[in-house]
Amino acid sequence: MRNPADPVNGPETVGPRRVQDVDVLRGFALFGILLVNAQLMAGPYTAFGGGPDASGVDRGAAWAVTATTTLYQLFSFLFGYSFVLQERSAEQPGGGSAARHLRRTAGLFGLGLVHAVLLYSGDILMTYAALGLVLYGLRGLSPRAALRVAVCLVVGLALLLLGYGMLTVAFTRPVTPAQYAPEVAHSVAAYRGGFLSVVGARLHELPTAVGANLLYAPDMLAAFLAGLAAARTGLVERRGRDRKWLRAVVVRWLPVGLAGGVVTACCANGPLDSRWFLVGHAVSLLTAPALTASYACGLLLLLTAVRPAAARVLAASGRMALTQYLSQSLVLALVFTGYGFGLYDRVGTAVVLAWCPVLYGVQLALGVWLMRRVRYASAELVLRTVTLGRRPGSPPSPRRSPSRGSGPDPAADEPLRVS
């Protein structure tokens, strides 16, 4: 007999709003986020395999992650998908409004700002908050129109990066790690210092990080729109257990995605020199959707063949993705910065990546434990409170009381998607 709360073998939804496979995919995407952010937070060279004297093992590990990891895009896709689920909740009696969306966006931006200053200057939440306003303005697009806009955004940004990248190759000279070292010496010292030193370093890097996020904002918005189009057509609900369709996506698109990943890694991590970096990222913009779709479909295909418990574990972390994302940064900051163990630029890439599955496993276990005991994890509770203007579960103020006969909070089962 099937468990109705089973994210894989039960029905696609539990209650009128939740789509459990979306939680499963979000929980899976957290691992890819961790692999990328751990390298970026461990040191200035870690994502490139280390400095001038790095070992072949470290360089190979960084190369492999660059070639195979695109799960930030899956997070963005799921953000768009969940946006539609939240909109459907808001259409019910006592549902939400533009004001509620603005409060949610403001809350997300505030959490992102704190995250960027205290934990990780490469925060993505502030960019998601800003793009969430754009997505709200585009919510009336049909699925076909949304996909067309998404394709135009991706192709346009890819052409821009490709053109600038080719000019860089033609008219500049490569920068070697040895030349790069003097420029980051001050940053390394700051990250190994005390709390104020670390915060100062994050504030110094924040404009650059925000600028990089803005550069890739069209790609994020494209993924949002793809998620919006998919949710409007009920893609996950219709195809999430269609083994034939899932297998066809993997077989057709995985080779394309991996080929693009190999090109990207060759440009970003060698053997090509640093001038090819933007060329590689232009290729990645065009092929990463294929790799992301293959991973998502491959995971759902795999989970239909294994014990449902595996899906429930991933879904638990997916429900508290915001808290898990922030807690990853907290642990990494404590390990690598001066207000923790101060291991910044002292650990090789291979060792950093080897510990990522351990941290991820702990997060999955804690996610299952916590979601059995509470409805919201800490960050989701903060955001929900800001969104509703009151603590979830508490009665609304008389001026905002829902109409007679309306049910509970319309989005109570749809926590924030850091996707």
C-alpha positions as CSV (number, residue, x, y, z in Angstrom):
1,M,0.0,0.0,0.0
2,R,1.4,3.4,-1.0
3,N,2.2,6.1,1.5
4,P,0.4,9.3,0.4
5,A,3.4,11.3,1.7
6,D,5.9,9.3,-0.3
7,P,7.6,11.7,-2.6
8,V,8.4,9.0,-5.2
9,N,5.8,6.3,-5.1
10,G,2.9,8.2,-3.7
11,P,0.9,10.9,-5.4
12,E,2.8,13.9,-6.7
13,T,1.3,16.2,-4.2
14,V,0.5,16.2,-0.5
15,G,-2.4,18.5,0.1
16,P,-3.4,21.0,-2.5
17,R,-0.1,22.8,-2.9
18,R,3.0,20.9,-2.3
19,V,4.8,19.0,-5.1
20,Q,7.1,16.6,-3.3
21,D,9.4,15.9,-6.3
22,V,10.3,19.6,-6.3
23,D,11.5,19.2,-2.7
24,V,13.5,16.1,-3.7
25,L,15.2,18.0,-6.5
26,R,15.9,20.9,-4.3
27,G,17.5,18.7,-1.6
28,F,19.7,17.1,-4.3
29,A,20.7,20.5,-5.7
30,L,22.0,21.5,-2.3
31,F,25.0,19.2,-2.8
32,G,26.0,20.9,-6.0
33,I,25.8,24.3,-4.3
34,L,28.0,23.0,-1.5
35,L,30.7,21.7,-3.9
36,V,30.9,25.1,-5.6
37,N,30.7,27.3,-2.5
38,A,33.1,25.2,-0.5
39,Q,35.8,25.8,-3.1
40,L,35.1,29.5,-3.3
41,M,35.1,29.9,0.5
42,A,38.3,27.8,1.0
43,G,40.7,30.2,-0.7
44,P,41.3,32.3,-3.8
45,Y,42.8,29.5,-5.8
46,T,40.8,26.5,-4.7
47,A,38.2,26.5,-7.4
48,F,41.0,26.5,-10.0
49,G,42.8,23.6,-8.4
50,G,45.2,25.6,-6.1
51,G,48.0,28.1,-6.5
52,P,51.3,27.9,-8.5
53,D,52.5,24.8,-6.6
54,A,49.2,22.9,-6.5
55,S,49.3,19.1,-7.0
56,G,47.8,17.3,-10.0
57,V,45.2,15.7,-7.7
58,D,43.9,19.1,-6.7
59,R,43.9,20.4,-10.2
60,G,42.1,17.3,-11.4
61,A,39.5,17.6,-8.7
62,A,38.7,21.2,-9.5
63,W,38.5,20.3,-13.2
64,A,36.1,17.5,-12.6
65,V,33.7,19.7,-10.5
66,T,33.7,22.4,-13.1
67,A,32.9,19.9,-15.9
68,T,30.0,18.2,-14.1
69,T,28.4,20.7,-11.7
70,T,25.5,22.9,-12.8
71,L,23.1,22.7,-10.0
72,Y,22.9,26.4,-9.3
73,Q,20.8,26.4,-12.5
74,L,18.5,23.7,-11.0
75,F,18.0,25.9,-8.0
76,S,17.0,28.8,-10.2
77,F,14.6,26.6,-12.2
78,L,12.9,25.4,-9.0
79,F,12.6,29.0,-7.8
80,G,10.5,29.7,-10.9
81,Y,8.5,26.5,-10.4
82,S,7.7,27.3,-6.8
83,F,6.8,30.8,-7.7
84,V,3.8,29.4,-9.6
85,L,2.9,27.1,-6.7
86,Q,2.9,30.1,-4.4
87,E,0.8,32.1,-6.8
88,R,-1.8,29.3,-6.9
89,S,-1.9,29.3,-3.1
90,A,-2.5,33.0,-3.2
91,E,-5.5,32.6,-5.5
92,Q,-7.3,30.7,-2.8
93,P,-9.7,32.4,-0.3
94,G,-7.7,34.4,2.2
95,G,-4.7,34.2,-0.1
96,G,-1.9,36.6,-0.9
97,S,-1.4,39.8,-2.8
98,A,1.3,41.9,-4.4
99,A,2.1,43.3,-0.9
100,R,2.8,39.8,0.4
101,H,5.1,39.1,-2.5
102,L,6.9,42.4,-1.8
103,R,7.3,41.4,1.8
104,R,8.7,38.0,0.9
105,T,11.1,39.7,-1.5
106,A,12.2,42.2,1.1
107,G,12.7,39.4,3.7
108,L,14.8,37.3,1.2
109,F,16.9,40.4,0.4
110,G,17.5,41.1,4.1
111,L,18.6,37.5,4.8
112,G,20.9,37.7,1.7
113,L,22.5,40.9,2.9
114,V,23.2,39.5,6.4
115,H,24.5,36.3,4.7
116,A,26.8,38.3,2.4
117,V,28.3,40.5,5.1
118,L,28.7,37.9,7.8
119,L,29.2,34.6,6.0
120,Y,29.8,34.6,2.3
121,S,30.1,37.6,-0.1
122,G,29.1,35.4,-3.0
123,D,25.5,35.3,-1.7
124,I,22.8,34.6,-4.3
125,L,19.7,35.5,-2.3
126,M,19.8,39.3,-2.9
127,T,20.0,38.7,-6.7
128,Y,17.1,36.2,-6.4
129,A,15.1,38.7,-4.5
130,A,15.6,41.4,-7.2
131,L,14.9,39.0,-10.0
132,G,11.9,37.8,-8.1
133,L,10.3,41.2,-8.6
134,V,11.0,40.9,-12.4
135,L,9.5,37.5,-12.4
136,Y,6.4,38.8,-10.7
137,G,6.1,41.4,-13.4
138,L,6.4,38.7,-16.1
139,R,4.0,36.2,-14.4
140,G,1.3,36.8,-17.0
141,L,3.4,35.3,-19.8
142,S,2.2,32.1,-21.4
143,P,4.5,29.1,-21.1
144,R,5.5,29.4,-24.7
145,A,6.3,33.1,-24.4
146,A,8.2,32.5,-21.2
147,L,10.4,29.9,-22.9
148,R,11.0,32.2,-25.8
149,V,12.1,35.0,-23.5
150,A,14.3,32.5,-21.6
151,V,16.0,31.3,-24.8
152,C,16.7,34.9,-25.9
153,L,18.2,35.8,-22.6
154,V,20.5,32.8,-22.6
155,V,21.6,33.1,-26.2
156,G,22.1,36.9,-25.8
157,L,24.3,36.6,-22.8
158,A,26.2,33.7,-24.3
159,L,27.0,35.7,-27.4
160,L,28.1,38.7,-25.3
161,L,30.5,36.5,-23.2
162,L,31.7,34.7,-26.3
163,G,32.5,38.0,-28.2
164,Y,34.2,39.6,-25.2
165,G,36.0,36.3,-24.5
166,M,37.4,36.1,-28.0
167,L,38.6,39.7,-27.8
168,T,40.3,38.8,-24.6
169,V,42.0,35.8,-26.2
170,A,43.1,37.9,-29.2
171,F,44.4,41.0,-27.5
172,T,45.5,40.2,-23.9
173,R,48.1,38.1,-22.3
174,P,47.3,35.2,-19.8
175,V,47.5,35.8,-16.1
176,T,49.4,33.1,-14.3
177,P,48.7,32.0,-10.6
178,A,52.2,33.4,-9.7
179,Q,51.2,36.8,-11.1
180,Y,47.9,36.6,-9.3
181,A,49.4,35.9,-5.9
182,P,50.4,39.4,-4.9
183,E,46.9,40.7,-5.6
184,V,45.3,38.3,-3.2
185,A,47.9,38.3,-0.4
186,H,46.0,41.1,1.4
187,S,42.7,39.2,1.1
188,V,44.2,36.0,2.5
189,A,45.6,37.9,5.5
190,A,42.2,39.5,6.1
191,Y,40.3,36.2,6.0
192,R,42.7,34.7,8.5
193,G,42.2,37.6,10.9
194,G,39.6,38.3,13.5
195,F,35.9,38.8,13.1
196,L,36.1,42.5,12.1
197,S,38.9,41.7,9.6
198,V,36.8,39.0,8.0
199,V,33.7,41.2,7.8
200,G,35.9,44.0,6.2
201,A,37.1,41.6,3.6
202,R,33.6,40.5,2.8
203,L,32.4,44.2,2.4
204,H,35.4,44.8,0.2
205,E,34.5,41.9,-2.1
206,L,30.8,42.5,-2.0
207,P,30.6,45.0,-5.0
208,T,32.6,42.6,-7.2
209,A,30.4,39.7,-6.2
210,V,27.2,41.7,-6.8
211,G,28.5,42.7,-10.2
212,A,29.2,39.1,-11.1
213,N,25.7,38.1,-10.1
214,L,24.3,41.0,-12.2
215,L,26.3,39.8,-15.2
216,Y,24.7,36.4,-15.0
217,A,21.3,37.7,-13.9
218,P,19.9,37.1,-17.4
219,D,20.8,33.4,-17.1
220,M,19.1,33.2,-13.7
221,L,16.0,34.9,-14.9
222,A,15.9,32.5,-17.9
223,A,15.9,29.6,-15.5
224,F,13.2,31.3,-13.4
225,L,11.1,31.6,-16.6
226,A,11.7,28.0,-17.6
227,G,10.6,26.9,-14.2
228,L,7.5,29.1,-14.5
229,A,6.6,27.6,-17.8
230,A,7.2,24.1,-16.5
231,A,5.0,24.7,-13.5
232,R,2.2,26.2,-15.6
233,T,2.1,23.0,-17.7
234,G,2.5,20.7,-14.6
235,L,5.7,19.2,-16.0
236,V,6.9,17.6,-12.7
237,E,3.5,16.3,-11.9
238,R,2.9,14.8,-15.3
239,R,6.4,13.5,-16.1
240,G,8.0,12.9,-12.7
241,R,7.2,9.2,-12.7
242,D,7.2,8.6,-16.5
243,R,10.2,6.3,-16.7
244,K,10.3,6.2,-20.5
245,W,10.3,10.0,-20.7
246,L,12.9,10.5,-18.0
247,R,15.2,7.9,-19.6
248,A,14.8,9.6,-23.0
249,V,15.8,13.0,-21.5
250,V,18.9,11.5,-19.9
251,V,20.0,9.6,-23.0
252,R,19.5,12.5,-25.3
253,W,20.8,15.4,-23.3
254,L,23.4,14.1,-20.9
255,P,26.1,13.7,-23.6
256,V,25.4,17.3,-24.8
257,G,25.7,18.6,-21.2
258,L,28.8,16.7,-20.4
259,A,30.5,17.8,-23.7
260,G,29.8,21.4,-22.8
261,G,31.1,20.9,-19.3
262,V,34.3,19.5,-20.6
263,V,34.8,22.5,-22.8
264,T,34.1,24.8,-19.9
265,A,36.5,23.0,-17.6
266,C,39.3,23.1,-20.3
267,C,38.8,26.9,-20.6
268,A,38.5,27.6,-16.9
269,N,40.8,25.0,-15.3
270,G,43.2,24.1,-18.1
271,P,44.9,23.2,-20.3
272,L,43.8,26.4,-21.9
273,D,45.1,29.6,-20.2
274,S,43.1,32.2,-18.2
275,R,42.1,34.2,-21.3
276,W,39.7,31.5,-22.3
277,F,37.6,31.7,-19.1
278,L,34.7,33.7,-20.6
279,V,34.6,31.6,-23.7
280,G,34.2,28.5,-21.5
281,H,31.4,30.2,-19.6
282,A,29.6,31.1,-22.9
283,V,29.6,27.5,-23.8
284,S,28.4,26.5,-20.4
285,L,25.4,28.9,-20.7
286,L,24.3,27.0,-23.8
287,T,24.8,23.5,-22.6
288,A,24.2,23.6,-18.8
289,P,20.4,23.4,-19.2
290,A,20.9,20.0,-20.9
291,L,23.1,18.8,-18.1
292,T,20.8,20.1,-15.4
293,A,17.8,18.4,-17.0
294,S,19.7,15.2,-17.3
295,Y,20.6,15.2,-13.6
296,A,17.1,16.0,-12.5
297,C,15.5,13.3,-14.7
298,G,18.2,10.8,-13.8
299,L,17.6,11.4,-10.1
300,L,13.9,10.9,-10.4
301,L,14.5,7.8,-12.5
302,L,16.8,6.4,-9.9
303,L,14.5,7.1,-7.0
304,T,11.7,5.2,-8.7
305,A,13.8,2.1,-8.5
306,V,15.1,2.4,-4.9
307,R,13.5,2.6,-1.5
308,P,11.2,5.5,-0.9
309,A,13.1,6.5,2.2
310,A,15.9,7.9,0.0
311,A,13.5,10.3,-1.6
312,R,12.0,11.3,1.8
313,V,15.5,12.1,3.0
314,L,16.2,14.5,0.1
315,A,12.7,16.0,0.3
316,A,13.2,16.9,4.0
317,S,16.2,19.0,3.2
318,G,14.4,20.4,0.2
319,R,11.7,21.7,2.4
320,M,14.2,23.7,4.5
321,A,16.5,24.6,1.6
322,L,17.0,28.2,2.8
323,T,18.2,27.1,6.2
324,Q,20.4,24.4,4.7
325,Y,22.0,26.9,2.3
326,L,22.8,29.3,5.0
327,S,24.0,26.6,7.4
328,Q,26.5,25.4,4.7
329,S,27.9,28.9,4.6
330,L,28.1,29.1,8.4
331,V,30.0,25.8,8.7
332,L,32.4,26.8,5.9
333,A,33.0,30.2,7.4
334,L,33.8,28.7,10.7
335,V,36.3,26.3,9.1
336,F,38.1,28.7,6.8
337,T,38.0,32.2,8.3
338,G,39.8,33.7,11.2
339,Y,36.8,33.7,13.5
340,G,36.9,29.9,13.2
341,F,39.8,27.6,12.4
342,G,41.4,30.0,10.0
343,L,42.1,27.4,7.3
344,Y,41.7,29.9,4.4
345,D,44.1,29.1,1.6
346,R,45.6,26.3,3.7
347,V,43.7,23.2,2.4
348,G,43.9,21.6,-1.0
349,T,41.0,21.4,-3.4
350,A,40.8,17.6,-3.2
351,V,40.6,17.6,0.6
352,V,37.9,20.4,0.6
353,L,35.8,18.4,-1.9
354,A,36.3,15.1,0.0
355,W,34.7,16.7,3.1
356,C,31.7,18.0,1.2
357,P,29.8,14.6,1.1
358,V,30.4,14.4,4.9
359,L,28.8,17.8,5.5
360,Y,26.0,17.1,3.1
361,G,25.3,13.8,4.8
362,V,25.1,15.5,8.2
363,Q,22.7,18.1,6.7
364,L,20.5,15.4,5.2
365,A,20.3,13.6,8.6
366,L,19.6,16.7,10.5
367,G,17.0,17.7,7.9
368,V,15.0,14.5,8.4
369,W,15.3,14.9,12.2
370,L,14.1,18.5,12.2
371,M,11.3,18.2,9.7
372,R,9.8,15.4,11.8
373,R,9.5,17.9,14.7
374,V,8.8,21.3,13.3
375,R,6.8,22.7,10.4
376,Y,9.5,25.3,9.5
377,A,13.2,25.4,9.9
378,S,14.6,28.7,11.4
379,A,15.3,30.7,8.2
380,E,12.0,29.6,6.6
381,L,10.2,30.7,9.8
382,V,11.8,34.1,9.7
383,L,10.9,34.5,6.0
384,R,7.3,33.2,6.5
385,T,6.8,35.7,9.4
386,V,8.0,38.6,7.3
387,T,5.8,37.5,4.4
388,L,2.7,37.1,6.4
389,G,3.4,40.1,8.7
390,R,2.8,37.8,11.7
391,R,4.0,34.5,13.0
392,P,2.7,31.5,11.0
393,G,-0.3,29.9,12.8
394,S,-1.2,33.0,14.7
395,P,-4.6,34.7,13.9
396,P,-4.4,37.5,11.4
397,S,-5.1,41.1,12.6
398,P,-8.7,42.2,12.2
399,R,-7.8,44.4,9.3
400,R,-6.4,41.5,7.3
401,S,-8.7,38.7,8.4
402,P,-9.5,36.3,5.6
403,S,-13.0,36.1,4.3
404,R,-15.4,33.8,6.1
405,G,-14.9,30.2,5.3
406,S,-11.3,30.5,4.2
407,G,-8.8,27.9,5.3
408,P,-5.4,28.2,7.0
409,D,-2.5,30.2,5.7
410,P,-2.6,29.6,1.9
411,A,1.1,29.2,1.6
412,A,1.7,27.5,4.9
413,D,2.8,24.3,3.2
414,E,4.9,26.0,0.6
415,P,8.1,27.4,2.4
416,L,10.5,29.6,0.6
417,R,12.4,28.0,-2.3
418,V,16.0,29.1,-2.4
419,S,16.0,27.9,-5.9
